Amino acid sequence: MDFEEGVTLTKYLIHGGRPLHGSIEISGAKNAAVAILPAALLVNGKCRIENIPQISDVTLILQILRELGAEVRTVNRTTMDIDCSSIQNAPVPYELARRIRASYYLVGALLGRFGWAQVPMPGGCNLGGRPIDQHVKGFLAMGAEVEVRNGLIDAKAPGGRVCGGQVYLDMVSVGATMNIMLAAVLADGMTIIENAAKEPHIVDLANFLNSMGANIMGAGTDVIKIRGVESLKGGSYSIIPDQIEAGTYMAAVAAAGGEVEIKNVIPKHLDCITAKLLEMGVEVEERDDSVVVRRDGPITRTNVKTMPYPGFPTDMQPQIAACLCLAQGTSVVTEGVWENRYRYVDEFRRMGARIQVDGKVAVIEGVEKLTGAPVHACDLRAGAAMIIAGLAAHGDTEIDGIYHIERGYENIVEKLSDVGADIQILFVPDDDAQPQVG
Ligand code: EPZ
């Protein structure tokens, strides 16, 4: 997508009601990439990283790495060479770091490499309170002194190197598990993380670090052991496909109907999503590295509860809710991870959905049709859900706040257009409020 001078990209316009047909290629996983790129800070040598998704969160992290002195060279559209051999430790730029959640991985990586890190408190989607106490608990267990003040996380290892430690996480946290792993790979001694998260991106980060010479055991189980090594050398690594991007397109086919092959996936990572779609009467056929999703009959009601992997992912909750708005009967969705992940519900209601929310539970009474409306993408996955609802709705849906969507979905408009969706980007000139189709 090109950005023309003097033009601000603002909205998506979807003319709904067209079933989807064809194939979609899935990009590298966002939540793996945003940890693996900071992990390159730990490596003394050149890392070639393949299958990097082209999304704005990745652009920001690469910009931060460059600011810290990393040499970043584009090999092709999805491959970068990153050399952090001669980086200097310095406070991470506030304006960049506060715009993304994953900037917290810079704390673990810089603390691990230099024994000191100063990083602004992270940003990211507003899903209710997003504390980092478990990250801090891990760093403290490794002998670091940690202070949060003036909007900064300041972590320091007396003696310049963290040491091995044992930490039991009070709740399963993806971010804390990865951050402690990052700090521990170069530590003096063994670190043990108990009650660790098991998401595919945890395993991917461990595989990346191990391929560079780290010694991490147990990633993918709830106990991870990291034996510190003296240094990491360079190498090549390819990021796993994005489980949530794939799940989002699966849900899009479920809602809009049609038949689409979702390519370049690891079907095992999609089991939790596939199982739910099958319950809803959607056909899903697994192949070696693709899944074919087909829906021509009605959607059956079901209940969904989100939980850490291998449970149903919270990052798929709004998208599956979009499908359930059109199911026969009443479904109950329970959010088991985040405090506030139903901010999108008012937007669905504008389209004719019938949803009641009480705390962590949403009761969705299926309707025969949704109708297009102007709606707002209030966060990344809510934005994806608005697209899904728009594809299934009768009439036109205009979505604003799409910068949220572009944080995590590569070329979403092109990918959906290629399978027959009528979706366009609306540009609004800076000095004119009237949108132009581009
Ligand atoms: C990661 O966030 C993802 N973000 C989120 O994806 C995802 O929703 C989440 O994991 C759960 O899968 C990235 O990977 C950048 P957590 P993270 O630590 O690591 C509580 C998306 O849409 N908690 O696993 O920040 C927390 O409040 C995004 O791609 C603490 O209390 O999530 C939450 O209730 C949105 N203290 C639960 O644990 C802590 O120190 C899980 O959070 C840490 C977490």
Residues whose N, C-alpha, C, O or C-beta is under 5 A from the ligand:
A	BS01	EPZ	N31 R101 A102 C125 G129 R130 P131 I132 D133 Q134 H135 M171 V172 S173 V174 G175 A176 T314 D315 V337 W338 L380 R381
